[in-house]
Amino acid sequence: MIEISDLKKSYKNKTVLKGINLSIEAGEIYGLIGRSGAGKSTLLRCINGLENYHEGSLSVNGVEVKQILGKDLRVFRKNMGMIFQHFSLMERKTVYQNIALPMACWGYSREEIDKRVKELIKIIDLEDKLYERPHSLSGGQKQRVAIARALSLDPDILLCDEITSALDPKTEQNILQLLRKINEELHKTIIIVTHQMSVVKEVCHKICILEQGEIRVNGNVENIFISQPDALRNLLGEEEVPLPKDGVNIRIIYTGDNVNDRVISDMCQKWNVGFSLIWGKTERYRDTFLGVTVINIDEENLPIVERYIGELNLRWEVLKNESN
Amino acid sequence: MNQTEVSQLILKIMFPELLNTIYMILASTALSAIFGMILAIALITTAPKGLKPQAFVHRCLDILINGIRSFPFIILIVAIIPITRLIVGTSIGVNAAIVPLVISGSAFIARIMESNLQEVDSALIEAAQSFGASNFQIIFKVIIPEAFPSLVSGVTIAVIAILGNTAMAGAVGAGGLGAVAISYGYANFNNTIMYSTVVILIILVILIQSLGNFLYKRLK
């Protein structure tokens, strides 16, 4: 649906995007992840033509965005709702008028607007606030209104720019649930720019991690979590745990149902293999659980462990110890 | 001067001139607000970060407005007499005074409204662009409605500035309360008249400001 190849952009002397290659399929929730200044918001704005790009190509449904001009660009943008970090609602208009604004600009009839606004207010679950003004709403409610506004022209694509960054964690969860609902029930393709891992875990199917205008990693969320690339660790700000110099360090990755298995304790009991636990965590990604554990065992036990974990069909690897 | 003479003066001279003043204020404010608004919209639209950057046009408008605003009002009245004659046919009287009042008022209002309109969050404008609003719609459906209360309070400030200017226009033959204060009060050493005109002007200012504040609160 969206194909980006070798996309480059610079402001004056500063290169913001250094050759981005990316492809986003219809129906996906795609995360553009990175720290501030990585170029993710710029990339998002290139998709609906709010920013231009200098080299490379960005096409949406086969049409090169750079070549869409004037009125055509406005029509093109109808097909892409956008949601912003600070909601960007009109303070002097009611919730109803805010949601209706895009339709009013596109000359829909009063009846059509009324019908659509009332449909949308049900989706965002704010029926009782329809005639309130934004200042009497909470942050989460404002963002819901902004989502309804973005959906009003029934676009195929939703662009979300740090939409949960100004919200508390609980509200963030609610907004993310709403996005999932929109993705699953209304079949919208959603592109999310964020620096929050929580967003990735809750909703994204695929992500790419941007660092200084370049894509470091991209692909399926689970795979990225499993392979734990440096870019991910950088992003999370996690320090690398110093590994013990003696023995062998093994990283075991559990997915889905394995999380609940007593893998390591069974190993101790059955095979009499002692270990020390170096590091571990279990996290939820969308609906599945992923766990990573790093253990340290004596070198002579390695073949036993190798066979045991191999039988269980777990992903695992021996970590290189710098001193060895 | 006895009691009856004063009340005669108030009724025969001050009251009609008060009406003249009010007429000048209303007419000049209405016209200045229209021209000022057009200029302000042109300024923000052509600005470097505006909806349609036009460096040359923006620069010209900027110079024009600064030029008008540099004139002391009393000099402006005299300086544009040819233009006034061209438009109204005379350079004396209430209608003639409206021409310089509108020219200086428009420049003043343009600057105030320019800053009011710039206050509108740029993210809101970006949001409007993101759903495909045209520049025209962004100005009239987003920027102006959002800035409306500030625009009203900007006009309130301008009305009071215009009131001050009408008094000055009075000095050069426009009529109005300013003329009364200068010719009957100041030139005839009649403190009663001079100060009562001032009191009337103070009351006018207070009324205008309260009305402006009331509207601002209602609209916000």
Interface residues (C-beta under 8 A of the other chain):
Chain A: N48 L50 L73 R74 V75 F76 R77 K78 M80 G81 M82 F84 H86 S88 L89 M90 E91 R92 K93 L101 P102 A104 C105 W106 A146 R149 A150 S152 L153 L159
Chain B: D121 A123 L124 E126 A127 A128 Q129 S130 F131 G132 A133 S134 Q137 K141 V142 P145 E146 F148 P149 L219 K220
